Amino acid sequence: MHNNPTTEALVINETRNWLKNIVLRHNFCPFAHKPFKQETIHYLVSQANEPETIAKALMQALLQLRDSDANTLETTLFITPNCFADFGEYNEFLNVVDLLIEQLHLQGIIQVASFHPDYQFADLSADDVRNYTNRSLYPMFHLILEDSIEQARATHPDVHAIPQTNMNLLEKQGLAETLQQLTTCRQYKG
């Protein structure tokens, strides 16, 4: 019998593998190296399968990040392995996330980046390798302190070039290699 693929420890381990072997290896986010090395990334898994429950847990995660000491908690990966399998539903839920940030008065304090196994940029086809800059093993919301972003931007020569650089790298690498790298982040053979 196989392990439950959504156990919290497994989800966190696979997400760490993805972060290390995809995001950091390819330097998709030049700002992720420091919190990864300093272990100030909080991996928070919600086993909920209802958007309402996810919203409540996400609200708590936002408040926890707001109230944290950036030396111990700089960023949160809020992972939802049992909810938002459909990218359209996930994408719609981002409106709820924006509303939560507004209601909690966190504009300018916390920013959210979105990652999903079927992430698709509006101007790309579903099978375009460039979508993999935002494709992850599980649906997740990356909660980032704006202060951390500003500090990182001050040290990066051209922040606006990062997305295109990432897409160019994936185009050069190709879909087959990209899929293989993503598969190796999984710890089980389902």
N, C-alpha and C positions, 0 to 999 in steps of 0.2 A: 504494500500500500504506500502511495506517495504521501509526502508531507503536504499539509495544507499550504498552497502557494501564497496565501495572504497572511501567514503568521507575522506578527509584528517584527520579530527578529529577522526573518527572511526578507521582508520588505525593506528593512533598514540596510541589511547587508547588501542586497542587490542594488539599492539606490546608491550606497557608498561606492560600489563597484562601478556603476554608471558614471558617477561624478568623477571618480579617479581615472577610469579607463576611457572615457569619452570626453566629458566636459574639460577636465584638466589636461588630459593628454593632448587634445587638439587645441587647447587654449581658447575654447569657445567663450569663456568668461575669464579674462585675465585677472579679474578681481576675486575669483573664487579660491585661488591658491592660498592666500594668507589665512582666511578662516578655516580652510580644510586642514592646513598644517597646525594651526593653533587650536583646532578642535572647538571652534566657537559656532559650529553649525549644529542646530537642533533639528533632529529628525523626528518628526511627530507624525504618527500613523493613526488615522481615524478608521476604525473598522466599520463605521456606519455605512448604510446603503441608502439613506434618505437624505436628499439635499437640505432639508430643514435641520436635521441633526448635524450635518456637516457645517452648516452656517453657524450654529451655536458653538461648535468646537473651534471653528476658525476665528470667531470673535474672541474667544479666550486666548487663542494663540497670538492674535494681533495685540491684545492687551499685555500679554506676557512679554512679547518682544519690545513693546513700547516701554515697559517698566524695567527692562533688564539692564544689566551692566554690559556694555558692548565688549568688554574684555572677557566675558564668560559666555555671552550669547549675542552673536552679531547678526545672525540670519537664521531663518527657519524654513525647512522644507516640510510643508504640510502635505502629507501623502494620503490619497484616498483610493486604496486598491479595490474596494467593493462598491464604489459609486462612480458615476460619470464614465462608464465604458464607452458611451457614445460621445464622440467629440463635439457634436452639435449641442448636446445637453451641457457638456462641460463649458463650452464657449458661451452659452447663454448664462450659465452660473457666474461667469466673470462679471456680469452686471450686478449680481448680488454682492460679490466681493467689493466692487467699487462703491456700492451703497453702504456696506458695512464700514468701509474706510471713512466715508463721508459722515455717517452717523456717529462714529467714534472720534471724529475730529482728528483723523490721522493723515489727512492730505499734507504732503510736505514732510511727513515724519516716517511713513512706511510706504514702500512701493511693492507691487506684486508683479512677478514675472510668471508666465504660464507655460507648463510643460505637460504633454499628453502623448500616449503611445501612437495616436493617430493625428497628431497636430498637423494642421494644414494652413499655410498662409493663404489669404484670400486670392492672391494673384497666381498661385501655383496649382498644378494638378496634384491629385492625391499621391501619385507615385513618383513625384519629383523628389530627388535625393536631398534637395535644399531644405525640405521640411524637417529633416532630421536634426537641424540645429536646435529645434524645440521639441523633439520627440524623446520621451523618457520611457522607462519600463512601466510606470504607473501614472495615473493622473495625479498631478501635484500642483501646488501653489507655492511659489518661492517668495517668502516674505523677507523684504530687505529694508534695513534702516537707511533712510535717505542720507544721513551723515556719513555712513560707510561708503555709499555711492559717490558722494562728493569728494571724499578723501581719495578714493580710487581714481576718480576722473582727473584729479590734480596730478597724478603720477603717470597717466597714460597719454601718449602723444596724440592719438586720434580716436576718441571713443566712438564717433559716428561711423567709422570704417569697420568696426568689429562685425556687425551682422553680415555685411557683404564679404568680408574676408572669410568668415565661417562658411558661407554658402559656396564660395569659390573653392575652398579646401574640400568640401564634400563632393562637389562636381568633379574635381580632379581625382578624388579617391574612388568614386563610383558607388553605385547602389549595392552591389554584391559585397564589397569589402565593408561598407557601412553596416549592412545587416549582420554580417559575421561578427563585427566588433560588438554590436548591441547584444547579440545572442550570447556571447561569452560573458556578459555581465550577469546572466542568470545562473543560479546555483542549482537548479533542478532541471531535469529533463522531463517535462510534462508529457 
